[in-house]
Amino acid sequence: MSILINKNTRVIVQGITGAHGSFHTALMLEYGTNIVAGVTPGKGGQTFEPAGTTDSAKAGKHENVRKKIPVFNTVADAVKNFPADYAVSFVPAPHAFSAATDSLDAGLNTVIITEHMPVHDVMRIIKMAARKNLTVIGPNCPGIITPGECKIGIMPGNVFRKGKIGVLSRSGTLTYEIVKHLTDAGMGQSTVLGIGGDAVLGLNFTEGLKMFEADPQTEAMVIIGEIGGDSEERAAAFIKGLIKKTVVAYVAGKTAPPGKTMGHAGAIISGASGAYESKIAALKNAGVKIAAFPWEVPLLLK
């Protein structure tokens, strides 16, 4: 098993004809993701076909690279013809709210890769998803992957391996680094979920931990956090009371100066709130094993 997505998950790509959307659609298809349609307003009726579709370019790649993906003007139009489970959005920030409401109105769980979305737009999207009992992942996230089955987003599929470790992360790059250490150590992953680096997000650590705890395939969990906000502290409180499986955490930002945003919009320390020390203390108090360096994560899991 896994959480949220598997080999049967059907995906619609919003912004499929744009530079980022087309590039990552080709990689998702190559990985084996079941992309059923794309959406770009004004380009309905077109067909998306990945670049490099000669027989030599296709050799050794998933048969999905041969697919021609129909493009629609709206998600509503797409699902009338091609039912789906998830939408993934590569739509630029000024239009990302409209894209998210389009996918949620169509009844799809939504992964938002887009950066720089206004906070009030994200809050409205999260509220809308809650009313419809749908999942929002992101924004400003790398997406989600169940190794060997489905990849939705921008994660480099070659570093992942199917296994029994569930991973939740606020950082895309650190996700890839730590997963590479896990894979090299022979520790595959059940599902890897990048929740995103903004101050306001959809699915959070606590919700992900609950899903992994209930997943029979997942035997242990890894949290990859960073300074700013209180999501790690909230996760620690949840772990202490309800999580029985082993949890290992790595928190970035130990030497970051207070009051300065470090990369992510959510990575800012205000007073004692969001500081590295408070996160580490809370996680240790919950019985979480703390890695001082990314490469220590598999050692602690062993």
MIDO-449974 format. One record per residue: residue in three letters; x, y negated, z of N, C-alpha, C in turn. Coordinates in steps of 0.05 Angstrom, whole numbers, plus 5000, padded with zeros to 4 digits. Example, Ala and Ser with C-alpha at 12.3 -4.5 7.8 and 13.67 -1.06 7.14 Angstrom:
Ala526451145156524650905156526450665156Ser525750455142527350215143525849995157
//
This chain:
Met501750245000500050005000501749755000Ser500449525001501849265002499749065012Ile500448815012498348615019497848434995Leu495348364992494348164973494448244944Ile496648344934496848414905498048694901Asn497348814878498449074871498449104840Lys498949344831499149384802496549334787Asn494249334801491649284789490848994789Thr492348814801491648534803491648404776Arg489448264769489148124744489647824748Val491247704731492247434735491647254712Ile490747004718490546794698492546584703Val493946484683496046284686494946014678Gln494945824696494245544690496645384682Gly496545254659498845114649500645304633Ile499445504620501045714607502545604583Thr501745384571503145284547505245084554Gly505445004579507544814587510244944589Ala512344784593515044894594515445094616His514545024641514945204664512945444662Gly510445384655508445594653509245804633Ser510045724609510745914588513246084595Phe515245944607517646084615517146304635His515646234656515146424678512946634671Thr511146554653509246754643510746984629Ala512646914612514247124599515647304618Leu516747194640518147354660516147524676Met513847414682511847574696510847804679Leu510447754654509647974636511848184634Glu514348094632516548284631516748454656Tyr515948344679516048494704513748694706Gly511648644691509448834691506848724702Thr506848464709504348334719502248334697Asn499748404706497548424688496248144683Ile497447994666496447724659494347764637Val491947684643489647734624489047484607Ala489647244617488947004602490546764612Gly490546554596491846304604489946074601Val490545854614488745614613490445364609Thr489845214588490844944584488644784571Pro487544584585485444414574486144304547Gly484344334527484844224501486244424482Lys487144654492488544844476487045114474Gly484445104482482845354480482745454452Gly482945714449482845844423485645914413Gln487645804426490445884418491146154431Thr493446254424494446504435497346454444Phe497946544469500646534479502046794474Glu504446784462506047024458508846954467Pro509947114485512647064496514747034474Ala516646854479518846834460520547084461Gly522047124439523747364438522247624437Thr520347634418518647864416519448064394Thr521948044385522948244366523248514380Asp523448724365523748984376526249014393Ser528348884384530848894399530648744426Ala529148524426528848364450527048514470Lys525148674460523348824477524449074488Ala526649164477527749424485528349434515Gly527249644527527749674556526049504574Lys524349334563522649164579519849274581His518349184600515649284604513949234579Glu512149414574510449394550508849144549Asn508449004572506948754573508148544554Val510748554548511948354532510748344504Arg509348554497508048564471505248434471Lys504348354494501648244496501447964484Lys499247914472498547644463496347544482Ile496947334496495147234517493247014506Pro490647054507488746854498488746614516Val488546374505488546124520485745994519Phe484845904542482245774545482545494556Asn480445334553480445064564480045044594Thr478545234605477945244634478145524644Val478445554670478545814683475745944680Ala473645774683470945884680470546014653Asp471545894632471346014605473046274604Ala475346274617477046504616475846754629Val474646714653473646944668471047054656Lys469746894640467347004625468247224607Asn470547204596471647394577473547594589Phe475147494609477147664621477047634652Pro475547804666475347784695478147804708Ala478547654729481147644742480847624772Asp483147664786483247654815484647404825Tyr486747324811488447094819488946904796Ala489246654803490346454784492946354795Val494846304778497346184786497745924771Ser498245704786498345444774501145324771Phe501845254746504245104740503544824731Val501244734738500144474729501544254744Pro502444034731503843814744502043694766Ala503343574786502043484811499643304805Pro499743114786497442934782494843084775His495143324764492743474755492443734770Ala494143784790494044034805491544074821Phe490443854832487943884847485643974830Ser485443854806483343934787483644224779Ala486144304775486644584767485844774789Ala486444704814485844874837482844904840Thr481344684838478444694841477244854818Asp478444844794477545004772477745304778Ser480045384789480445674795478745764818Leu478545594839476945674862473945684856Asp473045494840470245494831469545744815Ala471645854801471246104786471546354803Gly472046314829472146534848474846674849Leu476946534842479646664841481346574865Asn482746754877484946684895487046534879Thr488446354892490146164876492946134888Val494946164871497746114878498545854865Ile499445664881500145404870503145364872Ile504445374850507345344848508145044849Thr506344874841506844584837507944454862Glu509944274858511044114879509743834879His510143684901509443404904506443354903Met504843554911501943504913501243324937Pro499543124933498642964956497443134978Val498043065003497143225026494043235027His492743005021489843015023488643195002Asp489943224979488943404958489143694968Val491443754981491844034991489744095013Met489243905030487243945052484544005040Arg483743865019481143915007481044184994Ile483244274981483444534969483144754990Ile484544725012484444925033481644955045Lys480344725049477644725059475744865039Met476044805014474444924993474845234992Ala477345314994477945604993476745745017Ala476845615041475745735065472645785062Arg471345585050468445605046467745845028Lys469545895009469046104989470346374997Asn471646375020473046615030475146705010Leu476646514999478846574980481546494992Thr483646614981486346564991487746354973Val489046164986490845974972493646024983Ile495546064965498346084972499845844960Gly501245694977502545454969501145214979Pro501744974967503344924943506344924949Asn507944854928510844834931511945104941Cys511145314928511945584937513045744913Pro514645954918515646124897513646344888Gly511446374904509446574897509546824914Ile508747044902508447294917509247524899Ile510347734910511147964895510748224911Thr509648424899509648694909511548844890Pro513948904900516049014882515049264866Gly515749254841515049474823512249484814Glu510649284822507849284815506849024803Cys507248804817506148544808507848314819Lys508348124802509747874810508047644801Ile507347464819505847224812507546984822Gly508746844803510346614811513046614797Ile515146514812517746464799519946624812Met519346824828521446974841522947144821Pro525647164824527247334805526847624812Gly525347764795524448034801526748234805Asn529048184794531248384795532348424823Val531948244842533148284869531348434888Phe528848494879526948634897526948934892Arg526149074913526049364912523749464928Lys522249654918519849754933520749884959Gly519249824980519949945006518049875028Lys519049845053517349825076517749575093Ile519149375083519549125098517848905086Gly516148785103514548555094516048295100Val516048115081517547865083515747625080Leu515947435098514447175097516446955098Ser516246755080518346555079517246275072Arg518546075083517945795076519845705054Ser521945845049524045755030524345955007Gly524145854982524546034959527346144957Thr529345964957532046054954533046244976Leu532346185000533046365022531646635020Thr529246635009527846885005529547064987Tyr530446954964531947114945534547214958Glu535947034974538447114986538047345006Ile536147315024535647515045534547775033Val532847755014531847995001534048144987Lys535947994975538248124962539848284983His540248165007541648305028540048555036Leu537448535038535748775045536048985024Thr535748914999535949104977538649244976Asp540749084979543449194979543949395002Ala542449345024542649525047540749765045Gly539349795023537550015019534849975032Met534149725039531649675052529749535032Gly527949685020526049565002523849405016Gln522149275000520149105011517349195002Ser515449175020512649235014511449014997Thr511448775008510648524995512348295005Val513048114988514547874996512847634989Leu512347475009510447245006511846985012Gly512046804993513146534998510846345003Ile510546265028508246095036508645805027Gly511145715022511545445013512945265034Gly513945045024515544865041514244605048Asp511744565041510344305047509344305076Ala508544065085507544025112504844155115Val503244155094500544275095500444495074Leu499644735082499744965065497245135067Gly496945315047494745505049495345725068Leu495745965059496246195076498846145092Asn498746205118500946145136502246395148Phe504346355164505746575177503846755192Thr502146635209500446795226498546975210Glu497446865189495647035172497147255158Gly499547195149501247395136502047615155Leu502847535179503647735199501347925205Lys498947815207496547985213496148185191Met496448105166496148285143498248505143Phe500748435148502948625149502648825172Glu501648725195501248905218499149115211Ala497149045195495049235188495849415164Asp497949345150498749495126500349745134Pro499349985128500750225136503550265123Gln503950145099506550165086508650005100Thr507949775112509849595124510649695151Glu513249745155514249835181515549625197Ala516449415185517749185199517348935183Met517848705195517348455182519748265185Val520048085165522147885167520747615163Ile521347425180520447145178522846975170Ile522546815149524646625141523446355145Gly524446215165523345955172525345735168Glu524545495176526345265174525345045194Ile526944845198526144635216523744485205Gly522344345223519944195216517444345221Gly515344195230512744315235512844505259Asp510644655262510544835285509645115276Ser509945185251508945445241510445675254Glu513045645259514545865272513645895301Glu513245675315512245695342509445825343Arg507745755325505145885324505346185318Ala507146245300507646525293508646675318Ala510446555333511546675357509346745377Ala507446555381505246595400503546825390Phe503146845364501447065353502947335356Ile505547335351507147585353507047685381Lys507347515400507547595429505147745438Gly502847665428500347785437499348025421Leu500048025394498648205377500348385358Ile502848315354504448465335506148675349Lys505848925340507249145352509749225336Lys509749165310512049235293514449055298Thr516749145291519248995294519148745276Val519948515287520148265271522948155275Val524148085252526747945252526347675239Ala527647475249527247205239529947065233Tyr530046915212532246735206531046455203Val532146255217531145985216533345795206Ala532845665184534845485172534645205184Gly536845055185536844785194538044725221Lys539744905230540944885257542544625260Thr543844535239545544295242544344055228Ala541844065221540543835208540143605227Pro540643355219540243125237537343075241Pro536543005266533742955272532642715256Gly530042735248528742515234529242495205Lys530642695193531342695165530042935151Thr528642885129527543105113529843245099Met529843515101531943675089530643855068Gly530443745043529543905021526543925019His525144035038522344075037520843855051Ala518443785042516843585055516143655083Gly516043915089515344005116517644025134Ala520143995124522544035140523543775152Ile521943665169522743415183522243445213Ile524143375229523943385258523043115269Ser521043125286520042885299520142925329Gly522142805342522542855371523343135376Ala522043275395522643555400521043735382Ser518943635369517343795352518743875327Gly518744135320519844235296522844275297Ala524044245320526944275323527744565322Tyr530144615313531244885311531145025338Glu531944885359532145015385529345105395Ser527344945390524645015400523545265385Lys524145285359523245515344524645765353Ile527345745356528845985365527946075393Ala527445885411526645955438523946095438Ala522045995422519446105420519546385409Leu521046425387521246685375522646895393Lys524746805407526046995425524247075448Asn522646885457520746935479518647135470Ala518147155444516147335434517347615427Gly519947635432521347895427522347925399Val522447705384523447715356526547715356Lys527647885339530547885336531447665318Ile533447505326534247265312536947315297Ala536847265271539347285255540647005254Ala543146995260544646735258545346665230Phe545646875213546346845185544547025168Pro544046945143542247115126543147405125Trp545647455122546647735119546247905144Glu545547785167545047935191542348065192Val540547975175537748075176537548375174Pro538748505153538648795151540048935174Leu542148815185543548935208541648955232Leu540148745237538248735260535948925255Leu535048955231532849145225533849435229Lys536349485223537349765228537449825258
//
